């Protein structure tokens, strides 16, 4: 057994022993299902002007029809893809932990809903969910499920006040929901084991969660295509596709658990 395989088996053992586990996922997990990342070749953003037009509150208020048409396009893309083996492995790991009376939280920066589609239950969506909307006037905190794309009107109207609905996503320049941040932070603080999967570990406050978890005694496992700023702080780091590494770890966890 080489050193890499030995480390995989050690993490598999930790996974089967953990009673309080946490996972942080980023765009890399969704990319393996065919969801484009935001920047770079094939990404959603072509330039900074497009960001300002399509992913800020100011851009939405200037041209809500254009923004909603763009989000309808993204929802259509999301409907065409399926969770990948990494999504399913995380959902199965959650089931194993909760079945034995443990605690599990999956914190994601992704807005596509693929973790829930794979069966994950305790999902903390830091940046919202593209399949939901909320009132731009904030007449209530109610989240409104959107119909299948395309929408019958752009922009859709709030059923309570008649104002515009906006996508339930965190745009550039907007703070994250304090309640959601609190949930994510508490999950990180209480974790014995934290997997950080498919994220560059550069976007805060999400990027600070693994360090918070480690400061409270958690073992940090990074799974990413390439090294990040977090790699040197993680006790274990595996570089490759999460859709391949996560199922492998899950199988090892089953072996270790007997």
N, C-alpha and C positions, 0 to 999 in steps of 0.2 A: 504494500500500500504506500503510495507516494504522499508527500506532505499535503498536497491539495485535497486528496481523497480523505486523508485523516482529518483535516479541518472540516470538510463537509460532514463527516460522521460525528464529529464533536458537536457541531451545530444541530444536527439531527437529534442527538441526545438531549441537548438543551431544550429543543422544541417539545420533546415528549415529556420533559420534566417541568416545564414552565407552568405556573398557575396564574401568572399575571403577565400577559403579553400585549405588545403594541406593534403596529406596523404603520410606517409612513410611506405612501406611494406618490410618485410623480408621473410626468408625461411619458417617460420611457415605457411604463407598463402599458399604457393605452396605445403607444406607437406600435407595439408588437401586434396589436389587433387591427392596425391600419388607420388609426386616428392621427392626423398630422400633428407634429409639435408646433410650437408657436413661431419660432425663429429658425433660420437656417434653410437649407435646401428643402423645398417642399413644404415649408412651414406656412402657418396661417398669415403671418405678417410679412408684407413686401417692403414696407418702409414705415418710418415713424408717423408720417401723416395718416397712413391707414389706421395705425393704432389710435391716434387721436380722434379719427372719424368714427371708428367702429367699436372701440372698447373704452370709452370714457363717458361719463354722464353728460358732459358738455356736447360731445358728438351725438349722443342719443337725442338730446333736446333740440339740437339743430335739425336733425333729419331722422326722426324715429322710424319712418317707413323704410329707409335704406338699411338701418341697423337691424330691424326686425326681419327684413328679407335675407340679410346675411346670416342671422342666427337661425332662420328657417333652413337655409342651406346647410349649416353645420348640424342641425338636428337631423336633417335627411341623411347626411353622411353617417352620423352616429347610429341611425337605425339600420344601416347596411352592414355594420360590423358586429362581431360576436366577441364575448369574453374569450380570452386565450387561456392556455393551461396554467399560467401564473395566477390569473384571477381565480380560477377554480381551486387551485392548491391553497390559496389563502382562505377561501370560504370553507374548505374542508378542515383546515387547521383550526379555524375559529370553532367549528362544530365539535372537534375533539376536545378543545380546552373547556368549552362551556359544558359539555357533557360530563366532564369530571369535576365540575363545580368551580372552574377557574374564571378569570376575567380576561376579556379580549376586546381591543378597540382597533379599528382600521381607520387611520387618518389619511385622507387623500387630498391632493391638490387638484385632482382631475374633476371635471364637471360633466362627464359623459354618462354616468350612471352604470358603467360596466361592472363595478364591484357588486352592486346590488343585483344586477342581472345574473351574476355568477352564483348568488346565494349568500353573500356576506350580509350580516344582520346589523351589527353595531358599527355603522359607518359614519364617520365625522367628516363632512364635506366642507373643507376650509374655504373653498372658492365658490361654493354654490352648486347648482345643478341646472344644466341647460334645458332640461325637460320641464322646468317649473318657472313660474313668473310671480311677480309681486307688484303691488301698486306703487307707482312712482311718487304719488302723493303721501304714501305711508299712512293711509287711512286705517290699515290694520296690519298685523304681522302675518296674516294668512298667506300661505303659499298655494298657488293655483296650478294644478297640473294642466299642461298644454295638450291640445289635441294633436293628432298625427299631422305632420307637415304636408302641405303648406297651410298656414293659418288662413281663415276665411277673410280676415282683414288685417292690415298693417297700419298702425299698431292695434293690438287687441285692447279692449276696454275693461276696466275694473268693474266687476259685478256689483260692488258696493257703492262706489262714489262716481262711477262713470268716467274717471280719469284714465290716463294711459297705464297699461301694464308695461313693465320692463322685464327683461330676462333676469332670472334669479342667479346672477353671477356677480362676482366682485370685479369691478372694472378698475383700470389703472387710476390711481389717485384716491381710491376709496379704502377705508379701513375694513378689516375683517370684523365680522360680528363678534363682539366681546364674549357672548355666551358660548359660541363655537370655539373660540380660542381657549376659554376656560376648560371646556370639555377635553380638548386636545392636550392641554398642559397637564391636567390632572391624570390623564391616561399615561402620558410620558413619565410623570413623577412616580406613578405606582408600578410601572413595569419592571419585571425582572429581566425580560428579554425584549429587545426592540429590533425589528427588521426595517431597514431603510432601503426602499426598492425603486429603481428607475427615476431617481431625482438627482439633479446637479448639486443639490445642497447649497444653493446660493440665494434662494428667494426667502427672505424673512417675512414673518416670524416662523414659518414652517422649518426653515433650516436650523433654527435654534433648538427645536424639540429634541433631536438626538443628544445634543450636549446636555440639555436639562435632564434627560433620562439617565445618561451616564453619571451625572453628578449625584444622582439619587441611587446609584448602585446597579443600574441595568447593564447587561451585556449588549453591545451594539454590533449588529451584523449588517454590512452594506452589500447590496447586490445591484450592480450597475454595469453598463457596457464598458465604462472606462473609469479610472480613478477620479476622485473629486476632492474637494477640500476636506471632506469628512473622513476620507480613507485612513489617514494617519491616526485619527481619534477612535476608529472602530477596532474592536478586538478581533473581528473577522471581516474580510473583504473578498468577495467573489466577483470577478469581472466576466460578464457574458450576458446572455439573454435571460431575463427573469422567467420567461415562459419555459425555459429549460432547467434552470437552477432550482426554482421553487418546487416543482414536482419531484425533483431528485431529492431535495432536502426532506420533503414530506414522506417519501418512501423510506428514507433512512430513519426518520422519526418513528415510523411504524415498526421498522425492524428493531430499533432500540427499545420500543415500548413492549415488545413481545407480541 
